[in-house]
């Protein structure tokens, strides 16, 4: 069985982003494999934990993927402040002559894959393109650890997630995929404040969950962590603004200072994305009718939604990131495919406009929590898991089990349709199937 087949059979998708099926990513040739362990989001520490505890396994997987790709080198990228993680890597790297590490300063968003490619190789990924266009494949540390497990014959059934913020005992959890959020919070001692909101992911790019969404939330293949933040925190208040409010604020208060554009990480590597110009266009009214013919509005498709423009750059506390997300959603609704934008020169001031992670946390309102990265480790076994079958890029997997069926840990329970982009799913614990639909529920 090839490595591609092994990864596909295990159901591995990218653990640190949108969940692109890993077997598709490694099926192409590349000259450089980049292992993303920069973990740029404040408050998250999952990849750091895996590097400290499983550096040997991650390096072994990186070498296997490098050889499979035919790449000349594999580079493990992390921050220079990660002293313990660097020491763990340095103890293993001499065994692998074609692996090396690359350290970055602590800036946000160091973990953005296109920023990472430029930092390590000096290559700019074309606007709207993928790292493969410049001979690179990017995979994060947790994904490589899952690849190592697949090479040992284990399906992708467990996740390491950070539980941090306003909880009594922040921790790194090892949990079966599908573990309810409530169980995760209980393992972290519960909330330490009365009025809180749950964020799935980091404070900058994570999804702010409504009360109903939090009540039903479970760990998916792409979950990196859950944060509890006070409800009055700025990032929460931005998230609850309605679309009309967001557009009205852009029309009424944008002063066209260009700070959002000057600090945009995609603009800095030469992508023609100018959030201030998009704010001006969307404030002009009737923007949906103009979308098909306006390249400035269409350039919102280049936004990585890192949140620098919204939570850091804008002196008026407006929401350029949210505006870009609205436009991207409308592009999909109208079936509009943006043109191939031309790559521009890397901005000469780029190295002076990298935003320190600590200052980002302060502007987002989570600085009170950002000084501590969890080291406490808990392995959690819930009584029930609810496994989402669409937590990846591509089509949803189709169930191959029925209600009442007994399943064993690692048993395949859903597969993607033939010849479609997708991923397989496996039982994350022994038990009985109690519900089948968009999710598969298993009870012990």
Helices and strands as residue ranges (DSSP letters): H 3-10, H 22-25, E 32-36, H 46-69, E 73-79, H 83-93, E 99-104, E 107-108, H 113-121, G 131-134, E 136-140, H 141-151, E 158-165, E 171-176, H 181-187, E 196-200, E 207-208, H 211-216, E 225-230, H 234-239, H 243-253, H 259-262, H 265-268, H 275-282, H 287-290, G 291-293, H 295-298, G 299-302, H 308-308, I 309-313, H 320-334, G 350-352, E 355-356, H 357-364, H 367-370, E 377-379, E 384-388, E 398-399, E 406-407, E 412-415, E 425-426, E 431-436, E 439-443
